[in-house]
Amino acid sequence: MKESILDVLLFLFEHYFNDESDLVRDRDSLQAGLLDAGFSPAEIHKAFEWLDALAEQRSGPIAPVRPNAPVRFYTTAEYAKLDADGVGFLMFLEQSGVLAAEQRELVLDRAMALDQDELDLDDLKWVVLMVLFNQPGAEAAYAWMENLMFGEAPAPSH
């Protein structure tokens, strides 16, 4: 099995972070659970570094989306990792009011920090979900994104 940071993060998110019945866990017990699940210590360490970097970038309330915000140009490396579908999806989320510019930049930062050459659209959606989960005041955007991924198609935002 080829493990990646994203595999570890997804396991954590699906089994621990989104489980309201047991929100309080220390790092040691999380690491033990990941080792029991078969992840390597090196990948676990990288995943916790990724999460620490995300937590360090947590800010206060995000400024609302501006209707005529400037267009974001993507670097060659970003475009190579995300491809046209990923870039288009981020633009869609920003234009729909789901992501503010600051959140988009955080998603890009965390996507680029993953140890994968390319991220498919599903992987990018997970990164967006994890970033929104970590952002204060982003509960509505998180719920919208969660509904997009697990529920019925979301209603258009006006």
Stockholm file with secondary structure:
# STOCKHOLM 1.0

chainA/1-158         MKESILDVLLFLFEHYFNDESDLVRDRDSLQAGLLDAGFSPAEIHKAFEWLDALAEQRSGPIAPVRPNAPVRFYTTAEYAKLDADGVGFLMFLEQSGVLAAEQRELVLDRAMALDQDELDLDDLKWVVLMVLFNQPGAEAAYAWMENLMFGEAPAPSH
#=GR chainA/1-158 SS CCCCHHHHHHHHIIIIITCGGGCCCCHHHHHHHHHHTTCCHHHHHHHHHHHHHHHHTCCSSCCCCCTTCCCCCCCHHHHHHHHHHHHHHHHHHHHTTSSCHHHHHHHHHHHHTSSCSCCCHHHHHHHHHHHHHHSTTCHHHHHHHHHHHHSSCCCCCC
#=GC SS_cons         CCCCHHHHHHHHIIIIITCGGGCCCCHHHHHHHHHHTTCCHHHHHHHHHHHHHHHHTCCSSCCCCCTTCCCCCCCHHHHHHHHHHHHHHHHHHHHTTSSCHHHHHHHHHHHHTSSCSCCCHHHHHHHHHHHHHHSTTCHHHHHHHHHHHHSSCCCCCC
//
